């Protein structure tokens, strides 16, 4: 962002906390709120958050931009609560992994002219304020999904905000985003979960895995509070992706039974070619 601004961040976990840290490091004034008082206190003590927001978010109109960094129904609730209070801000955005629901909700209220949904492709298997860091978004893609009536000014503000954090903005329609992320983010997470549970049922601990196994199961350590609403909201698209992986596993099972060396090698070569 070219000039110092006041930015309200609602939710100071990994993503919201990292946004707050990154923007504060540039000299921006951060208004912050988190339902976890310990996280809010830590953000205030660190000097990242200049002033706390009250639970009612009455002070939201003092901000130039608003970042909704909570998820699922909580994000929709915040959107509704600030609708009449954010008339004078220049941008309202979120950071959720699904976009259909929240963009549609924004389009149904006056605040839609200010709303550009965001999804930074950055994260960590850890969560909370303690895991947040100012450089989390450096060189990472962030998808931007503007509401139909979003102003050019709001979209420009969203681009500038994420560029200032080192991210690379890509504009995409909300539905197309969710269909894509079902394959590129949500399916890998569920595969990691399935592998972790299968290993547990087989009596194998994570400490027994090599580097490859630990890498494949790292995502299973993600926050259930974050991932449950993601999976439920994008269930239809995720189911289609799950069917795709099921087909491949069934083929692998068939090859194991038949012992067809040539077909097994062909599949391995295909996968290796895709992986580069």
JOKAVEN-V721694 format. One record per residue. N is the residue number from 0. OMEGA is omega in radians with two decimals (none if undefined). Layout:
n:N omega:OMEGA
n:N omega:OMEGA
This chain:
n:0 omega:-2.98
n:1 omega:3.12
n:2 omega:3.12
n:3 omega:-3.08
n:4 omega:3.01
n:5 omega:-3.07
n:6 omega:3.07
n:7 omega:3.11
n:8 omega:-3.13
n:9 omega:-3.05
n:10 omega:-3.03
n:11 omega:3.06
n:12 omega:-3.09
n:13 omega:-3.06
n:14 omega:3.13
n:15 omega:3.11
n:16 omega:3.13
n:17 omega:3.04
n:18 omega:-3.12
n:19 omega:3.14
n:20 omega:-3.10
n:21 omega:-3.13
n:22 omega:3.11
n:23 omega:-3.14
n:24 omega:3.11
n:25 omega:3.11
n:26 omega:3.10
n:27 omega:3.13
n:28 omega:-3.05
n:29 omega:2.95
n:30 omega:-3.02
n:31 omega:3.02
n:32 omega:2.98
n:33 omega:3.14
n:34 omega:3.05
n:35 omega:-3.05
n:36 omega:3.13
n:37 omega:3.11
n:38 omega:3.12
n:39 omega:3.12
n:40 omega:-3.14
n:41 omega:3.13
n:42 omega:3.09
n:43 omega:-3.12
n:44 omega:-3.13
n:45 omega:-3.08
n:46 omega:3.13
n:47 omega:3.09
n:48 omega:-3.12
n:49 omega:-3.06
n:50 omega:3.13
n:51 omega:2.96
n:52 omega:3.08
n:53 omega:3.12
n:54 omega:3.12
n:55 omega:-3.13
n:56 omega:-3.12
n:57 omega:-3.04
n:58 omega:-3.02
n:59 omega:-3.14
n:60 omega:3.10
n:61 omega:-3.05
n:62 omega:2.98
n:63 omega:3.12
n:64 omega:-3.13
n:65 omega:3.09
n:66 omega:3.05
n:67 omega:-3.04
n:68 omega:2.94
n:69 omega:-2.90
n:70 omega:3.02
n:71 omega:-3.12
n:72 omega:3.13
n:73 omega:3.10
n:74 omega:3.11
n:75 omega:3.11
n:76 omega:3.11
n:77 omega:3.13
n:78 omega:3.14
n:79 omega:-3.09
n:80 omega:-3.09
n:81 omega:-3.04
n:82 omega:-3.10
n:83 omega:-3.05
n:84 omega:-3.01
n:85 omega:-3.06
n:86 omega:-3.04
n:87 omega:3.10
n:88 omega:-3.09
n:89 omega:-3.08
n:90 omega:2.91
n:91 omega:3.12
n:92 omega:3.08
n:93 omega:-3.12
n:94 omega:-3.02
n:95 omega:-3.10
n:96 omega:3.03
n:97 omega:-2.97
n:98 omega:-3.08
n:99 omega:-3.02
n:100 omega:-3.05
n:101 omega:3.08
n:102 omega:3.09
n:103 omega:3.12
n:104 omega:3.12
n:105 omega:-3.14
n:106 omega:-3.09
n:107 omega:-3.11
n:108 omega:-3.13
n:109 omega:-3.13
n:110 omega:-3.12
n:111 omega:-3.14
n:112 omega:-3.13
n:113 omega:-2.89
n:114 omega:3.00
n:115 omega:3.12
n:116 omega:3.13
n:117 omega:3.01
n:118 omega:3.08
n:119 omega:3.12
n:120 omega:3.13
n:121 omega:-3.13
n:122 omega:-3.08
n:123 omega:3.07
n:124 omega:3.05
n:125 omega:-3.12
n:126 omega:3.07
n:127 omega:-3.12
n:128 omega:-3.08
n:129 omega:-3.13
n:130 omega:-3.06
n:131 omega:3.12
n:132 omega:-3.01
n:133 omega:-3.06
n:134 omega:-3.05
n:135 omega:-3.00
n:136 omega:-3.07
n:137 omega:3.09
n:138 omega:3.12
n:139 omega:3.07
n:140 omega:2.96
n:141 omega:3.11
n:142 omega:3.09
n:143 omega:-3.10
n:144 omega:-3.09
n:145 omega:2.97
n:146 omega:-3.09
n:147 omega:-3.07
n:148 omega:-3.13
n:149 omega:-3.13
n:150 omega:3.05
n:151 omega:3.14
n:152 omega:3.14
n:153 omega:3.13
n:154 omega:3.10
n:155 omega:3.11
n:156 omega:3.14
n:157 omega:3.12
n:158 omega:-3.10
n:159 omega:3.14
n:160 omega:-3.07
n:161 omega:3.07
n:162 omega:3.13
n:163 omega:3.11
n:164 omega:3.09
n:165 omega:-3.08
n:166 omega:-3.14
n:167 omega:-3.07
n:168 omega:3.06
n:169 omega:-3.13
n:170 omega:-3.12
n:171 omega:3.11
n:172 omega:-3.00
n:173 omega:-3.13
n:174 omega:3.11
n:175 omega:3.08
n:176 omega:-3.07
n:177 omega:3.10
n:178 omega:3.13
n:179 omega:-3.07
n:180 omega:3.05
n:181 omega:3.14
n:182 omega:-2.95
n:183 omega:-3.10
n:184 omega:-3.01
n:185 omega:3.09
n:186 omega:3.09
n:187 omega:3.13
n:188 omega:-3.13
n:189 omega:3.08
n:190 omega:3.10
n:191 omega:3.10
n:192 omega:-3.12
n:193 omega:3.13
n:194 omega:3.14
n:195 omega:-3.13
n:196 omega:3.11
n:197 omega:3.11
n:198 omega:3.11
n:199 omega:-3.14
n:200 omega:3.10
n:201 omega:3.12
n:202 omega:-3.11
n:203 omega:3.14
n:204 omega:-3.14
n:205 omega:-3.14
n:206 omega:3.13
n:207 omega:-3.10
n:208 omega:3.00
n:209 omega:-3.12
n:210 omega:3.14
n:211 omega:3.13
n:212 omega:3.11
n:213 omega:3.11
n:214 omega:-3.13
n:215 omega:-3.09
n:216 omega:-3.11
n:217 omega:-3.08
n:218 omega:-3.14
n:219 omega:3.13
n:220 omega:-3.14
n:221 omega:-3.07
n:222 omega:3.05
n:223 omega:3.13
n:224 omega:3.11
n:225 omega:-2.96
n:226 omega:3.13
n:227 omega:3.12
n:228 omega:3.09
n:229 omega:-3.10
n:230 omega:-3.13
n:231 omega:-3.09
n:232 omega:-3.09
n:233 omega:-2.99
n:234 omega:-3.07
n:235 omega:3.14
n:236 omega:3.13
n:237 omega:3.13
n:238 omega:3.10
n:239 omega:3.12
n:240 omega:3.11
n:241 omega:3.09
n:242 omega:3.11
n:243 omega:3.14
n:244 omega:3.09
n:245 omega:3.12
n:246 omega:-3.13
n:247 omega:3.12
n:248 omega:3.09
n:249 omega:3.10
n:250 omega:3.11
n:251 omega:3.12
n:252 omega:3.11
n:253 omega:-3.13
n:254 omega:3.12
n:255 omega:-3.13
n:256 omega:-3.07
n:257 omega:-3.13
n:258 omega:-3.12
n:259 omega:-3.05
n:260 omega:-3.08
n:261 omega:-3.14
n:262 omega:3.10
n:263 omega:-3.14
n:264 omega:3.13
n:265 omega:3.13
n:266 omega:3.11
n:267 omega:3.12
n:268 omega:3.11
n:269 omega:3.14
n:270 omega:3.13
n:271 omega:3.12
n:272 omega:3.11
n:273 omega:-3.08
n:274 omega:3.10
n:275 omega:none
